[in-house]
Amino acid sequence: MAIASVAVMLLMAGCSSKKPAPVGDTNPNPNQMNENGTGAGGGSTTDDFTGGHVGGPLSDIHFGYNDYTINDQDGSVLKSNASWLQAHPQAKVQVEGYCDERGSEEYNMALGAKRAQAGKDYLATLGISDSRMSTISYGKELPVCTEHDESCWSQNRRDHFSVSKMASQ
């Protein structure tokens, strides 16, 4: 509930005229890429998850500049993610929304929240229970790539799906 309140406040704040700050090297290994061109932890197929934050068995999806629309190719990625979640009912997922380095902190936090919500909503249409999902926005923090060009920025505009094991009920 608190995250939703913060997201609403950020949406109401709108864009600021503040110049974007340079992005530091916050990724422990920004050059580690998988065969899909996503960063470290962005789409492992391992079934080994044991609670807590895991790189995970689910694949990332990516967005266009200043956009939070799920495109056709990412629809198939989300269907695959939903299939895995349906096969693992003890798993829950946090949808993490990220942006590239351009734009203000406030704007990117709001856009990251919209991206995370779009991913969560899509999974819900595929039958994943809302009680198994949460969202968070990291805005432009924690980039997978730190170069200052479009090929790098496109990798950072993403939803990442962090899987954890649900507590016994």
C-alpha positions, 0 to 999 in steps of 0.5 A, a space after each residue: 500500500 505504501 509503494 502505491 501511495 508513493 507511486 501516486 505521489 510521484 505521478 502527481 509530481 510530474 516531470 521536473 526540469 532537473 538534468 539527469 544525473 550521470 549513472 554510476 557503475 552500480 551493477 557488479 558486472 555490467 558486461 555480463 550478458 546472456 544469449 538474449 542480450 539481457 543483463 545478468 540475472 535476466 532470464 535463467 531457466 533454473 528451477 532452483 529457487 529457495 526463497 529470497 531474491 533470486 536471479 531467476 527462472 523468468 525472463 525480462 521484458 523490455 520497453 520502448 523509450 518513454 513507454 510502458 506498453 507490452 509489445 507482441 514479442 514480450 507477450 510471448 515472454 510473459 506467457 512463458 513466465 506465466 506457465 512457469 508460475 502456474 507450474 510452481 504454485 509455491 512461487 511468488 514474483 515481484 515485478 521490478 520496473 526499470 528505466 534508462 538514465 534519461 529523465 529526472 529521478 521522479 519521472 523515472 520512478 513513476 515510469 518504472 512503476 507503470 512498467 511494473 504494473 503493466 507486467 503484473 496486470 498482464 500476468 493477472 490476465 494469464 491467470 496468475 493470482 494477484 496475491 502472488 505478485 507485487 511491484 516495485 520501481 527502481 527507476 534509473 537505479 541499478 542499470 544492467 548496462 552503463 554505456 551512454 547510447 541507445 543499445 545500452 539504454 534499451 537494455 535498461 528499459 525493462 521489467 525484471 521478475 524476481 521469484 521467491 518461495 511463498 511461506 507455508 500457509 
